[in-house]
């Protein structure tokens, strides 16, 4: 019974984990204007995973934020 509780708690924790793609992967995303709404939703979701408090002090967080903002800007400027 004890092992079952541990396994269940681990399984539930794994389901609640949110994945954040690396900045290099974000920069490599091809912009497809036919799916503009889906791309914009995806980029906004990834932007919400950014720790805004650490942008100034953490280079990785800054690169991630810059990559997301670049893709959003590209999406909005290319796909009218």
N, C-alpha and C positions, 0 to 999 in steps of 0.2 A: 504494500500500500504506500509506503514511504517513497519508494522508487517511482511509482506512478504519479505521485504529486510533483516530484521533481521533474519528471519528463514532461508532464503537462504544463508546468510553469515555464520550462525552457521553450516548449513549442509555441506557447502564447506570446512569449517575449520576442521570439524570432519573427512572428507574424506582424508585430507592431513596429519593427525596425524599418526605417525609411532609407531607401537607397539614394545616394547622391553620386552622380557620374563625375569622373575626374574632369578637370578643366580642359585637358587636351581632347577628350571625347566630345565635350560640348562644342569646342571650336570646330571640330570635324563634321558636325551635323549638317547635312545638305538641306537647304531651305527649299521646300516644296510648296509653292503658292496654292495648289489645289487643296492642301490640307492646312491652310493658314490658322484656322481656329484651334486645331489640335496641337500644332506647333506652339502657338502662343500660350495655350493652356499648360503645355509641358514646360516651357521656359519659365513661366510664372510660378509653377510648382517648384521647379529647381531653385528659383530665386528665393522662394519662401524658406528653403533649407539653408540659406546663407546666414551665418552668424554676423549680423551687422555690427556688433560690438567689437569684433576682432578684425574687421577689414583693415584698419590702419596699422595694427600691430603684427598681423600674421600674413606673410607673403602668399601662402597657398590660398587663404581665404580671399585675398585681394585678387589673385589670378582667376579664381572661380567666379567671383562677382563680375569681374571685367569680361570674362568669356560669356556669361549669361547676358549681360547688358549688350555686348556686341552682337550676339545672335538675335536678340530681340530688336535691336535697332535695324539690323540687316533685314529681318523678316518684315518689319513695318515699312521700311523704305522701298524694298523690292516688290512686295506684294501689296499694292494699293488697295 
